Amino acid sequence: MHQSLIADNTALQSRDLMMRSKLQKMLVLQKENKQLGSLLSGKTRISSKVTMARILAIQTNPSLQQFVINQGVSDKVYIGQPVLDGYGVMGKIVSVGPLSSRALLVNDDNFSIPVKDYRNGLRAIASGTQQPGLMVLDNVARTSDIRVGDMFVTSGFALQFPVGYPVGHVISIQRKPGVRFLRVEIEPAAHLDQSQLVLLAWPEQAKLRAAVSAQLHAPLPDLTK
């Protein structure tokens, strides 16, 4: 009888473990389905080619904020390519391998992106700070019309990111005596510490960017003739 109870208890524990495992898998699937829904929503806001990718690894430390995705050269991923989630800009590709690629997160201090205030069109550059969930606007004049809560979106000026995609909203504005510029802090719109699925975009501005670059580097015409 005692042995039978032990066996029954072991079987129940095993069944409980299996049920918990299945429940966790269901929770993961629900979370991924929610992310998938947000990605599809984000996809509708992009007029260029996009494809879905999965984050394989993520590294956040004081010197580097980066992640690795499961697509590479064979998927035509390129350096500088924008990476998005369903809520905002996640980062950009900085190296490409045969089957995977590495990207910087938006809060890495080597990351910067041209943005504009969705409310009034004010243009600026948003840069990473190496702090979790924090970006800043560079060299913003003290007289600028910026408010806490303002959403900044991609301006498209670098011809690298889709135009009008969320980057982040203002959470703090500091005016320090004797300092010419405001310190404007932004919380990224992307779910940097939650997203497992991301979008890779091939902006339609790529060809235009090459043409603009050629024009900028072309020799000036001789106006004396």
N, CA and C of each residue as an Amber inpcrd file, in Angstrom:
protein
   675
   0.8230000  -1.2140000   0.0000000   0.0000000   0.0000000   0.0000000
   0.8560000   1.2620000   0.0000000   1.8850000   1.2490000   0.8620000
   2.7860000   2.3920000   0.9660000   3.4920000   2.6370000  -0.3570000
   3.9710000   1.5490000  -0.9850000   4.6650000   1.6750000  -2.2700000
   3.7140000   2.2000000  -3.3420000   2.4600000   1.7700000  -3.2760000
   1.4640000   2.2230000  -4.2420000   1.2160000   3.7230000  -4.1100000
   1.1520000   4.2130000  -2.8680000   0.9560000   5.6470000  -2.6420000
   2.1380000   6.4540000  -3.1510000   3.3440000   5.9180000  -2.9320000
   4.5480000   6.5980000  -3.4190000   4.5220000   6.6850000  -4.9450000
   4.1310000   5.5640000  -5.5760000   4.0680000   5.5360000  -7.0410000
   3.0160000   6.5230000  -7.5570000   1.8400000   6.5320000  -6.8910000
   0.7890000   7.4620000  -7.3070000   1.2260000   8.9060000  -7.1340000
   1.9260000   9.1950000  -6.0350000   2.4040000  10.5510000  -5.7660000
   3.4330000  10.9770000  -6.8120000   4.3130000  10.0590000  -7.1660000
   5.3220000  10.3350000  -8.1900000   4.6600000  10.6190000  -9.5320000
   3.6320000   9.8220000  -9.8590000   2.9170000  10.0190000 -11.1190000
   2.2140000  11.3710000 -11.1380000   1.6210000  11.7460000 -10.0000000
   0.9500000  13.0520000  -9.9120000   1.9420000  14.1940000 -10.0530000
   3.1100000  14.0750000  -9.4220000   4.1370000  15.1030000  -9.5350000
   4.6150000  15.2330000 -10.9810000   4.7770000  14.0770000 -11.6130000
   5.2090000  14.0830000 -13.0120000   4.1630000  14.7500000 -13.9010000
   2.8620000  14.4020000 -13.6580000   1.7840000  14.9910000 -14.4460000
   1.7010000  16.4980000 -14.1950000   1.8940000  16.8940000 -12.9160000
   1.8500000  18.3140000 -12.5710000   2.9710000  19.0680000 -13.2790000
   4.1580000  18.4660000 -13.3190000   5.3010000  19.0820000 -13.9870000
   5.0160000  19.2490000 -15.4780000   4.4320000  18.2220000 -16.0950000
   4.1170000  18.2830000 -17.5100000   3.0730000  19.3670000 -17.7840000
   2.0630000  19.4570000 -16.9090000   1.0190000  20.4620000 -17.0810000
   1.6020000  21.8680000 -16.9410000   2.4920000  22.0430000 -15.9730000
   3.1270000  23.3440000 -15.7980000   3.9640000  23.7090000 -17.0200000
   4.6540000  22.7070000 -17.5530000   5.4720000  22.9310000 -18.7490000
   4.5960000  23.3640000 -19.9270000   3.4640000  22.6500000 -20.1140000
   2.5460000  23.0130000 -21.2020000   1.9670000  24.4040000 -20.9920000
   1.6800000  24.7480000 -19.7210000   1.1320000  26.0680000 -19.4170000
   2.1340000  27.1520000 -19.7760000   3.4010000  26.9030000 -19.4200000
   4.4370000  27.8870000 -19.7460000   4.5730000  28.0640000 -21.2570000
   4.4890000  26.9510000 -21.9860000   4.5670000  27.0360000 -23.4490000
   3.4010000  27.8430000 -24.0010000   2.2060000  27.6400000 -23.3930000
   1.0340000  28.3990000 -23.8370000   1.2080000  29.8890000 -23.5520000
   1.7860000  30.2130000 -22.3740000   2.0080000  31.6120000 -22.0240000
   3.0010000  32.2510000 -22.9850000   4.0500000  31.4880000 -23.3380000
   5.0420000  31.9840000 -24.3000000   4.3830000  32.2340000 -25.6490000
   3.5300000  31.2670000 -26.0820000   2.8450000  31.4280000 -27.3650000
   1.9130000  32.6410000 -27.3410000   1.2110000  32.8400000 -26.2210000
   0.3330000  34.0050000 -26.1010000   1.1400000  35.2950000 -26.2060000
   2.2970000  35.3080000 -25.5450000   3.1490000  36.4940000 -25.5840000
   3.6450000  36.7380000 -26.9990000   4.0680000  35.6640000 -27.6860000
   4.5600000  35.8080000 -29.0530000   3.4380000  36.2310000 -29.9920000
   2.2240000  35.7000000 -29.7580000   1.0890000  36.1070000 -30.5910000
   0.7800000  37.5890000 -30.4040000   0.9130000  38.0790000 -29.1690000
   0.6990000  39.5010000 -28.9020000   1.7560000  40.3200000 -29.6180000
   3.0180000  39.8780000 -29.5450000   4.0950000  40.5830000 -30.2390000
   3.8760000  40.5350000 -31.7440000   3.4230000  39.3820000 -32.2220000
   3.1610000  39.2400000 -33.6520000   2.0850000  40.2220000 -34.0910000
   1.0460000  40.3720000 -33.2740000  -0.0060000  41.3240000 -33.5970000
   0.5150000  42.7450000 -33.6620000   1.3890000  43.1090000 -32.7140000
   1.9540000  44.4630000 -32.7160000   2.8710000  44.6570000 -33.9080000
   3.6010000  43.5980000 -34.2870000   4.4710000  43.6950000 -35.4570000
   3.6540000  43.9040000 -36.7240000   2.5770000  43.1570000 -36.8500000
   1.7250000  43.3070000 -38.0320000   1.1310000  44.7010000 -38.0860000
   0.8080000  45.2390000 -36.9000000   0.3090000  46.6030000 -36.8420000
   1.3830000  47.5830000 -37.2840000   2.6250000  47.3420000 -36.8240000
   3.7310000  48.2000000 -37.2190000   4.0400000  48.0810000 -38.6910000
   3.8670000  46.8820000 -39.2240000   4.1510000  46.6410000 -40.6420000
   3.2660000  47.4840000 -41.5350000   2.0270000  47.7160000 -41.1150000
   1.1000000  48.4950000 -41.9330000   1.5180000  49.9580000 -42.0150000
   2.3940000  50.3820000 -41.0730000   2.8320000  51.7810000 -41.0820000
   4.0610000  51.9910000 -41.9560000   4.5970000  50.9150000 -42.5310000
   5.8170000  51.0040000 -43.3280000   5.4800000  50.7310000 -44.7820000
   5.8700000  51.6440000 -45.6560000   5.5400000  51.4930000 -47.0730000
   6.5850000  50.6930000 -47.8310000   7.6730000  50.3150000 -47.1670000
   8.7440000  49.5870000 -47.8380000   8.6700000  48.0960000 -47.5130000
   9.5730000  47.3400000 -48.1000000   9.6420000  45.8960000 -47.8530000
  10.0680000  45.6360000 -46.4110000   9.4030000  44.6900000 -45.7570000
   9.7720000  44.2950000 -44.4020000   9.7120000  42.7780000 -44.2810000
  10.4730000  42.2520000 -43.3340000  10.3960000  40.8320000 -43.0240000
  10.5990000  40.6560000 -41.5260000  10.1510000  39.5370000 -41.0080000
  10.2250000  39.2850000 -39.5830000  11.4940000  38.5190000 -39.2320000
  12.0510000  38.8210000 -38.0690000  13.2390000  38.1240000 -37.5810000
  13.0700000  37.8620000 -36.0850000  13.8760000  36.9430000 -35.5820000
  13.8220000  36.5840000 -34.1610000  15.1340000  36.9750000 -33.4830000
  15.0240000  37.5470000 -32.2760000  16.2120000  37.8620000 -31.4920000
  16.7580000  36.5780000 -30.8780000  18.0280000  36.2880000 -31.1600000
  18.6690000  35.0840000 -30.6310000  19.3720000  35.3520000 -29.3060000
  19.9160000  36.5540000 -29.1680000  20.6460000  36.8950000 -27.9450000
  20.6490000  38.4010000 -27.7920000  20.7630000  38.8500000 -26.5580000
  20.8110000  40.2830000 -26.2900000  21.8450000  40.5400000 -25.2070000
  22.6220000  41.6110000 -25.3950000  23.6750000  41.9470000 -24.4350000
  23.5210000  43.4030000 -24.0360000  23.3570000  43.6410000 -22.7660000
  23.2900000  45.0090000 -22.2590000  24.2610000  45.1340000 -21.1050000
  25.3340000  45.8880000 -21.3110000  26.2870000  46.1760000 -20.2520000
  26.7450000  47.6180000 -20.4090000  27.5090000  48.1560000 -19.4550000
  27.8710000  49.5760000 -19.5140000  28.6000000  50.0020000 -20.7820000
  29.2160000  49.0640000 -21.5020000  29.9960000  49.4620000 -22.6760000
  29.3210000  49.1410000 -24.0020000  28.2890000  48.3040000 -23.9840000
  27.6870000  47.9020000 -25.2540000  26.2390000  47.4510000 -25.0600000
  25.3740000  47.9580000 -25.9300000  23.9700000  47.5640000 -25.9200000
  23.6690000  46.9830000 -27.3120000  23.5800000  45.6650000 -27.4140000
  23.4430000  45.0490000 -28.7220000  22.5810000  43.7880000 -28.6440000
  22.1660000  43.3110000 -29.8290000  21.4330000  42.0560000 -29.8930000
  21.7370000  41.3690000 -31.2210000  21.4450000  40.0750000 -31.2640000
  21.7260000  39.2600000 -32.4460000  20.4100000  38.6960000 -32.9630000
  20.2220000  38.7610000 -34.2870000  19.0070000  38.2260000 -34.9010000
  19.3550000  37.0450000 -35.8020000  18.3330000  36.2960000 -36.1940000
  18.5420000  35.0340000 -36.9090000  18.5240000  35.1810000 -38.4370000
  18.9120000  36.3380000 -38.9470000  18.9930000  36.5220000 -40.3890000
  20.3100000  37.2000000 -40.7440000  20.8310000  36.8390000 -41.9390000
  22.1390000  37.3540000 -42.3150000  22.2570000  37.6010000 -43.8050000
  23.4470000  37.3400000 -44.3240000  23.7510000  37.6130000 -45.7320000
  22.7680000  36.9140000 -46.6660000  22.4440000  35.6620000 -46.3470000
  21.5420000  34.9010000 -47.2140000  20.1450000  35.4970000 -47.2640000
  19.8130000  36.3570000 -46.2750000  18.5080000  37.0160000 -46.2420000
  18.5920000  38.4590000 -46.7420000  19.7710000  38.8230000 -47.2790000
  20.0150000  40.1630000 -47.8330000  19.9620000  41.2530000 -46.7720000
  20.3530000  40.9030000 -45.5470000  20.4920000  41.8950000 -44.4890000
  21.7380000  42.7210000 -44.7720000  21.6930000  44.0250000 -44.4750000
  22.8460000  44.8790000 -44.7660000  23.1720000  45.7780000 -43.5740000
  24.4220000  46.2240000 -43.5120000  24.8790000  47.1020000 -42.4310000
  24.1510000  48.4370000 -42.5310000  23.6520000  48.9070000 -41.3950000
  22.8910000  50.1430000 -41.3520000  21.3960000  49.9370000 -41.4810000
  20.9770000  48.6960000 -41.7050000  19.5500000  48.4130000 -41.9050000
  18.7620000  48.6490000 -40.6190000  17.5980000  49.2920000 -40.7190000
  16.7910000  49.5280000 -39.5230000  16.1380000  48.2650000 -38.9810000
  16.0990000  48.1690000 -37.6650000  15.4130000  47.0780000 -36.9780000
  14.3300000  47.7030000 -36.1020000  13.1070000  47.2130000 -36.2280000
  11.9560000  47.7880000 -35.5500000  11.2060000  46.7040000 -34.7870000
  10.4550000  47.1070000 -33.7670000   9.4490000  46.1910000 -33.2370000
   8.0810000  46.8250000 -33.4910000   7.0400000  46.2720000 -32.9270000
   5.7080000  46.7750000 -33.2220000   5.3990000  48.1190000 -32.5920000
   6.3440000  48.6630000 -31.8000000   6.0890000  49.8900000 -31.0670000
   7.0210000  51.0310000 -31.4560000   8.2150000  50.7010000 -31.9710000
   9.1540000  51.7580000 -32.3180000  10.4580000  51.2090000 -32.8760000
  11.4120000  52.1100000 -33.0520000  12.7310000  51.7350000 -33.5820000
  13.5120000  50.9980000 -32.4980000  13.9910000  49.7930000 -32.8250000
  14.7890000  48.9900000 -31.8920000  16.2760000  49.3050000 -32.0050000
  16.7500000  49.4890000 -33.2540000  18.1730000  49.7010000 -33.4670000
  18.5110000  49.6160000 -34.9390000  19.7800000  49.3160000 -35.2210000
  20.2110000  49.1630000 -36.6070000  21.3160000  48.1140000 -36.6890000
  21.4120000  47.4680000 -37.8440000  22.4000000  46.4090000 -38.0680000
  23.8000000  47.0090000 -38.1740000  24.7620000  46.4010000 -37.4590000
  26.1500000  46.8900000 -37.5160000  27.1240000  45.8450000 -38.0500000
  26.7170000  44.5890000 -38.0870000  27.5610000  43.5610000 -38.7180000
  26.6590000  42.4290000 -39.1900000  27.0670000  41.8040000 -40.3050000
  26.2470000  40.7660000 -40.9300000  27.0890000  39.5150000 -41.1480000
  26.5640000  38.3640000 -40.6950000  27.2030000  37.0840000 -40.9160000
  26.3720000  36.2530000 -41.8850000  26.8090000  35.0440000 -42.1740000
  26.0810000  34.1970000 -43.1250000  24.6390000  33.9120000 -42.7000000
  24.4220000  33.6460000 -41.3960000  23.0890000  33.2370000 -40.9330000
  22.5220000  34.1180000 -39.8270000  23.3110000  35.0510000 -39.3310000
  22.8440000  35.9280000 -38.2580000  23.4910000  37.3000000 -38.4080000
  22.9360000  38.2670000 -37.6910000  23.4500000  39.6350000 -37.7590000
  23.4070000  40.2600000 -36.3760000  24.2680000  41.2660000 -36.1850000
  24.3340000  41.9640000 -34.8980000  23.8280000  43.3910000 -35.0830000
  23.0620000  43.8580000 -34.1020000  22.4890000  45.2050000 -34.1800000
  22.7250000  45.9520000 -32.8740000  22.8770000  47.2790000 -32.9840000
  22.9440000  48.1400000 -31.8080000  21.5390000  48.5110000 -31.3790000
  21.3010000  48.5140000 -30.0790000  20.0500000  49.0420000 -29.5510000
  20.0790000  50.5650000 -29.5990000  18.9040000  51.1780000 -29.6210000
  18.8280000  52.6270000 -29.7250000  19.4540000  53.3480000 -28.5350000
  19.5580000  52.6790000 -27.3880000  20.1300000  53.3590000 -26.2350000
  21.6410000  53.1710000 -26.1040000  22.2850000  52.5310000 -27.1060000
  23.7490000  52.4770000 -27.1220000  24.2730000  53.8650000 -27.4780000
  25.3660000  54.2850000 -26.8390000  25.8280000  55.6570000 -27.0770000
  26.4970000  55.8470000 -28.4280000  26.6200000  54.7760000 -29.2290000
  27.0870000  54.9090000 -30.6050000  25.9300000  55.0520000 -31.5950000
  24.7170000  55.0340000 -31.0650000  23.5370000  55.0940000 -31.9240000
  22.9700000  56.5120000 -31.9480000  22.6350000  57.0010000 -33.1220000
  21.9350000  58.2790000 -33.2470000  21.0070000  58.2170000 -34.4510000
  19.9470000  59.0250000 -34.4330000  18.9480000  58.9600000 -35.4820000
  18.2640000  60.3270000 -35.6240000  18.0750000  60.8150000 -36.8470000
  17.3350000  62.0620000 -37.0470000  15.8570000  61.8550000 -36.7140000
  15.3080000  62.7680000 -35.9330000  13.9130000  62.6460000 -35.5020000
  13.2030000  63.9850000 -35.6540000  11.8880000  63.9560000 -35.5000000
  11.1130000  65.1960000 -35.4560000   9.9830000  65.0300000 -34.4490000
   9.6020000  66.1580000 -33.8540000   8.4980000  66.1760000 -32.8980000
   7.2010000  65.9810000 -33.6680000   6.4590000  64.9480000 -33.3180000
   5.2180000  64.6550000 -34.0270000   4.2030000  65.7850000 -33.8680000
   4.2970000  66.5240000 -32.7610000   3.3380000  67.6010000 -32.4860000
   3.5790000  68.8290000 -33.3580000   4.8440000  69.2320000 -33.5070000
   5.1090000  70.4910000 -34.2070000   6.1560000  70.4110000 -35.3170000
   6.7050000  69.2070000 -35.5540000   7.6660000  69.0590000 -36.6510000
   9.0740000  69.4970000 -36.3260000   9.3680000  69.8870000 -35.0710000
  10.7150000  70.2970000 -34.6870000  11.7090000  69.1660000 -34.9250000
  12.7960000  69.4700000 -35.6350000  13.7830000  68.4400000 -35.9730000
  14.9130000  68.4030000 -34.9430000  15.4610000  67.2070000 -34.7400000
  16.5580000  67.0230000 -33.7930000  17.2640000  65.7100000 -34.0980000
  18.3070000  65.4440000 -33.3320000  19.0130000  64.1540000 -33.3860000
  18.8550000  63.4880000 -32.0320000  18.3560000  62.2560000 -32.0160000
  18.2350000  61.4760000 -30.7810000  19.4020000  60.4990000 -30.7050000
  20.0290000  60.4360000 -29.5440000  21.1920000  59.5690000 -29.3640000
  21.0330000  58.7000000 -28.1270000  21.7030000  57.5510000 -28.1580000
  21.7040000  56.6690000 -26.9990000  22.5610000  57.2210000 -25.8850000
  22.3530000  56.7330000 -24.6840000  23.0770000  57.2250000 -23.5050000
  23.8270000  56.1210000 -22.7740000  23.6760000  54.8970000 -23.2170000
  24.2320000  53.7130000 -22.5410000  23.5000000  53.4200000 -21.2360000
  22.4170000  54.1160000 -20.9820000  21.5930000  53.8350000 -19.8160000
  20.3360000  53.0990000 -20.2640000  19.8890000  52.1310000 -19.4910000
  18.7020000  51.3570000 -19.8840000  17.4890000  52.2450000 -20.1260000
  16.8950000  52.0910000 -21.2970000  15.6550000  52.7980000 -21.5860000
  15.7610000  54.3070000 -21.6260000  16.9110000  54.8480000 -22.0870000
  17.0620000  56.2960000 -22.0940000  17.8390000  56.7670000 -23.3170000
  17.2620000  57.7750000 -24.0040000  17.9420000  58.4860000 -25.0820000
  17.8730000  59.9800000 -24.7610000  18.6760000  60.7740000 -25.4690000
  18.6290000  62.2260000 -25.3010000  18.5960000  62.8930000 -26.6730000
  18.0850000  64.1130000 -26.7150000  18.1490000  64.9220000 -27.9250000
  19.4070000  65.7740000 -27.8650000  20.1460000  65.8170000 -28.9750000
  21.4110000  66.5480000 -29.0060000  21.1930000  68.0220000 -29.3170000
  21.8890000  68.8870000 -28.5640000  22.0020000  70.3190000 -28.8720000
  20.6580000  70.9990000 -29.1710000  19.7300000  70.8510000 -28.2420000
  18.4140000  71.4780000 -28.3920000  18.4490000  72.8640000 -27.7520000
  18.1260000  73.8930000 -28.5260000  18.1530000  75.2700000 -28.0190000
  17.1660000  75.4530000 -26.8720000  17.5300000  76.3420000 -25.9350000
  16.6910000  76.5700000 -24.7580000  15.3160000  77.1170000 -25.1270000
  15.2080000  77.7630000 -26.2880000  13.9330000  78.3610000 -26.6930000
  13.0380000  77.3890000 -27.4690000  13.4760000  76.1420000 -27.6430000
  12.7250000  75.1790000 -28.4510000  11.3890000  74.8260000 -27.8020000
  10.3920000  74.6450000 -28.6390000   9.0470000  74.2820000 -28.1670000
   8.9590000  72.7690000 -28.0120000   9.3760000  72.2900000 -26.8560000
   9.3180000  70.8550000 -26.5420000   8.6320000  70.6930000 -25.1960000
   7.7550000  69.7100000 -25.1170000   7.0240000  69.4560000 -23.8840000
   7.2020000  68.0040000 -23.4570000   7.1180000  67.7750000 -22.1510000
   7.0970000  66.4010000 -21.6460000   5.8930000  65.6830000 -22.2460000
   6.1190000  64.4900000 -22.7660000   5.0500000  63.7280000 -23.4070000
   5.0940000  63.7910000 -24.9100000   5.8240000  64.7660000 -25.4880000
   5.9320000  64.8540000 -26.9500000   6.5270000  63.5640000 -27.5140000
   5.9510000  63.0780000 -28.6040000   6.4650000  61.8950000 -29.2850000
   7.3780000  62.3210000 -30.4260000   8.5780000  61.7510000 -30.4600000
   9.4930000  61.9900000 -31.5640000   9.4980000  60.7650000 -32.4750000
   9.4170000  61.0260000 -33.7690000   9.3720000  59.9630000 -34.7730000
  10.5250000  60.1550000 -35.7490000  10.7920000  59.1210000 -36.5400000
  11.8550000  59.2270000 -37.5300000  11.5040000  60.3050000 -38.5530000
  12.4980000  61.1540000 -38.8590000  12.2590000  62.2420000 -39.8070000
  12.5410000  61.8210000 -41.2400000  13.3500000  60.7700000 -41.4000000
  13.7140000  60.3270000 -42.7410000  14.8510000  61.1110000 -43.3390000
  15.4220000  62.0630000 -42.5800000  16.4630000  62.9150000 -43.1450000
  17.7370000  62.1560000 -43.4830000  18.0360000  61.0740000 -42.7670000
  19.2340000  60.2960000 -43.0760000  18.9740000  59.2970000 -44.1930000
  17.7000000  59.2320000 -44.6660000  17.3090000  58.2850000 -45.7150000
  17.6950000  56.8600000 -45.3470000  17.5860000  56.5480000 -44.0440000
  17.9740000  55.2180000 -43.5650000  16.8060000  54.4910000 -42.9140000
  15.9180000  55.2410000 -42.2440000  14.7920000  54.6420000 -41.5360000
  13.4800000  55.0410000 -42.2050000  12.4560000  54.1880000 -42.1010000
  11.1310000  54.5790000 -42.6090000  10.6760000  55.8690000 -41.9400000
  10.0390000  56.7490000 -42.6930000   9.6170000  58.0530000 -42.1750000
   8.4010000  57.8970000 -41.2580000   8.4390000  58.6200000 -40.1260000
   7.2740000  58.6910000 -39.2510000   7.1160000  57.5330000 -38.2940000
   8.1450000  56.6880000 -38.1030000   8.0310000  55.5590000 -37.1780000
   8.4430000  56.0350000 -35.7800000   7.7210000  55.6270000 -34.7260000
   8.0200000  56.1370000 -33.3770000   9.4420000  55.8120000 -32.9130000
  10.0550000  56.7900000 -32.2750000  11.3800000  56.5930000 -31.6680000
  11.2640000  56.6470000 -30.1480000  10.5590000  57.6440000 -29.6210000
  10.3840000  57.7210000 -28.1820000   9.6510000  58.9840000 -27.7750000
   9.2440000  59.0580000 -26.5070000   8.5440000  60.2400000 -26.0140000
   9.3520000  60.9070000 -24.9060000   9.1790000  62.2220000 -24.7870000
   9.9420000  63.0260000 -23.8390000   9.4800000  62.7380000 -22.4120000
  10.4380000  62.4330000 -21.5490000  10.1040000  62.1650000 -20.1480000
  10.7020000  63.2100000 -19.2060000  11.6700000  64.0080000 -19.7110000
  12.3000000  64.9990000 -18.8330000  12.9310000  66.1050000 -19.6780000
  12.7550000  67.3570000 -19.2090000  13.3990000  68.5160000 -19.8370000
  14.1080000  69.2950000 -18.7360000  15.4260000  69.4560000 -18.8830000
  16.2120000  70.1390000 -17.8540000  16.8500000  71.3990000 -18.4250000
  16.6680000  72.5090000 -17.7090000  17.2880000  73.7820000 -18.0800000
  18.2900000  74.1500000 -17.0010000  19.5730000  74.0120000 -17.3130000
  20.6130000  74.2980000 -16.3330000  21.1640000  75.7020000 -16.5460000
  21.3600000  76.4560000 -15.4710000  21.8890000  77.8240000 -15.5890000
  23.2450000  77.8350000 -16.3050000  23.3890000  78.7670000 -17.2430000
  24.6600000  78.9160000 -17.9380000  24.8880000  77.9260000 -19.0640000
  23.9640000  77.0010000 -19.2720000  24.1030000  76.0030000 -20.3450000
  23.2210000  76.4120000 -21.5130000  23.8000000  76.4480000 -22.7120000
  23.0860000  76.9250000 -23.8970000  21.9510000  76.0070000 -24.3340000
  22.1070000  74.7140000 -24.0640000  21.1540000  73.7440000 -24.6010000
  20.3430000  73.0810000 -23.4880000  19.1550000  72.6540000 -23.8620000
  18.3320000  71.8560000 -22.9580000  18.8610000  70.4280000 -22.8920000
  18.6160000  69.7650000 -21.7850000  18.8120000  68.3170000 -21.7350000
  17.4220000  67.6950000 -21.8230000  17.1650000  67.0760000 -22.9560000
  15.8560000  66.4810000 -23.2060000  16.0180000  64.9720000 -23.2170000
  15.3990000  64.3080000 -22.2630000  15.5120000  62.8560000 -22.1490000
  14.2880000  62.1850000 -22.7620000  14.5430000  61.0950000 -23.4690000
  13.4900000  60.3720000 -24.1880000  13.4730000  58.9060000 -23.7630000
  12.2980000  58.3970000 -23.5460000  12.1320000  56.9570000 -23.3160000
  11.8090000  56.2960000 -24.6510000  12.6290000  55.3200000 -25.0870000
  12.3730000  54.6730000 -26.3800000  10.9800000  54.0610000 -26.4500000
  10.3690000  54.1580000 -27.6370000   9.0420000  53.5810000 -27.8380000
   9.1060000  52.0600000 -27.9570000  10.2010000  51.5410000 -28.5130000
  10.3590000  50.0950000 -28.6650000  10.4640000  49.4250000 -27.2960000
   9.9800000  48.1850000 -27.2170000  10.0780000  47.4120000 -25.9790000
  11.4320000  46.6910000 -25.9590000  12.4650000  47.4250000 -25.5800000
  13.8370000  46.9380000 -25.7070000  14.1080000  45.6850000 -24.8810000
  13.4600000  45.5710000 -23.7380000  13.7320000  44.4430000 -22.8500000
  12.6580000  43.3600000 -22.9090000  11.7410000  43.4560000 -23.8940000
  10.6580000  42.4790000 -23.9710000  10.5250000  41.8110000 -25.3320000
  10.8060000  42.5380000 -26.3880000  10.5570000  42.0200000 -27.7370000
  11.4580000  40.8340000 -28.0640000  10.8490000  39.8160000 -28.6440000
  11.5940000  38.6530000 -29.1430000  11.5160000  38.5720000 -30.6590000
  10.4650000  39.1620000 -31.2190000  10.3010000  39.2210000 -32.6620000
  10.4650000  40.6660000 -33.1100000  11.1560000  40.8670000 -34.2360000
  11.4020000  42.2170000 -34.7370000  11.1480000  42.2590000 -36.2390000
  11.1090000  43.4650000 -36.7690000  10.9660000  43.6750000 -38.1990000
  12.2600000  44.2300000 -38.7700000  12.6840000  43.6620000 -39.8840000
  13.7640000  44.2370000 -40.6760000  13.1220000  44.9830000 -41.8300000
  13.5400000  46.2180000 -42.0480000  12.9440000  47.0220000 -43.1080000
  13.9690000  47.3320000 -44.1870000  13.4930000  47.3750000 -45.4000000
  14.2900000  47.8050000 -46.5510000  13.6470000  49.1020000 -47.0600000
  13.9820000  50.2550000 -46.4470000  13.3250000  51.5050000 -46.8260000
  13.4800000  51.8260000 -48.3070000  12.4370000  52.4060000 -48.8740000
  12.4800000  52.7660000 -50.2860000  13.4620000  53.8980000 -50.5500000
  13.9640000  54.5250000 -49.4620000  14.8930000  55.6310000 -49.6470000
  16.3130000  55.1620000 -49.9550000  16.5650000  53.8360000 -49.9680000
  17.9380000  53.3500000 -50.1290000  18.5770000  53.8650000 -51.4200000
  17.8640000  53.7470000 -52.5420000  18.4150000  54.2180000 -53.8070000
  18.5640000  55.7340000 -53.7960000  17.5750000  56.4020000 -53.1780000
  17.6440000  57.8530000 -53.0960000  18.8300000  58.2840000 -52.2500000
  19.1220000  57.5410000 -51.1670000  20.2530000  57.8630000 -50.3180000
  21.5570000  57.8220000 -51.1000000  21.6990000  56.8080000 -51.9610000
  22.9120000  56.6960000 -52.7840000  23.0220000  57.8770000 -53.7460000
  21.8760000  58.2840000 -54.3130000  21.8860000  59.4160000 -55.2450000
  22.2370000  60.7150000 -54.5240000  21.6610000  60.9110000 -53.3270000
  21.9540000  62.1110000 -52.5450000  23.4200000  62.1470000 -52.1550000
  23.9570000  60.9880000 -51.7160000  25.3660000  60.9080000 -51.3430000
  26.2620000  61.2680000 -52.5200000  25.9090000  60.7800000 -53.7040000
  26.7010000  61.0950000 -54.8940000  26.6690000  62.5940000 -55.1740000
  25.5020000  63.2170000 -54.9950000  25.3830000  64.6560000 -55.2270000
  26.1980000  65.4520000 -54.2100000  26.1500000  65.0160000 -52.9510000
  26.8760000  65.7340000 -51.9080000  28.3860000  65.6680000 -52.1130000
  28.8730000  64.5730000 -52.6810000  30.3090000  64.3890000 -52.8550000
  30.7890000  64.7680000 -54.2540000  29.8720000  65.1860000 -55.0880000
  30.2570000  65.5920000 -56.4460000  31.0000000  66.9200000 -56.3930000
  31.9910000  67.1550000 -57.2650000  32.7040000  68.4270000 -57.2950000
  31.7770000  69.5710000 -57.6610000  32.0250000  70.7480000 -57.0810000
  31.2090000  71.9070000 -57.3750000  31.4330000  72.3640000 -58.8140000
  30.3830000  72.8110000 -59.4800000  30.5540000  73.2910000 -60.8530000
  31.3220000  74.6030000 -60.8690000  32.0360000  74.8290000 -61.9520000
  32.7990000  76.0680000 -62.1250000  31.8350000  77.1600000 -62.5690000
  31.4880000  78.0720000 -61.6380000  30.5060000  79.1040000 -61.9200000
  31.1160000  80.3140000 -62.6280000  32.4440000  80.2700000 -62.8450000
  33.0930000  81.4030000 -63.4980000  32.9840000  81.3450000 -65.0160000
  32.5670000  80.1710000 -65.5110000  32.4800000  80.0270000 -66.9590000
  31.1370000  80.5300000 -67.4640000
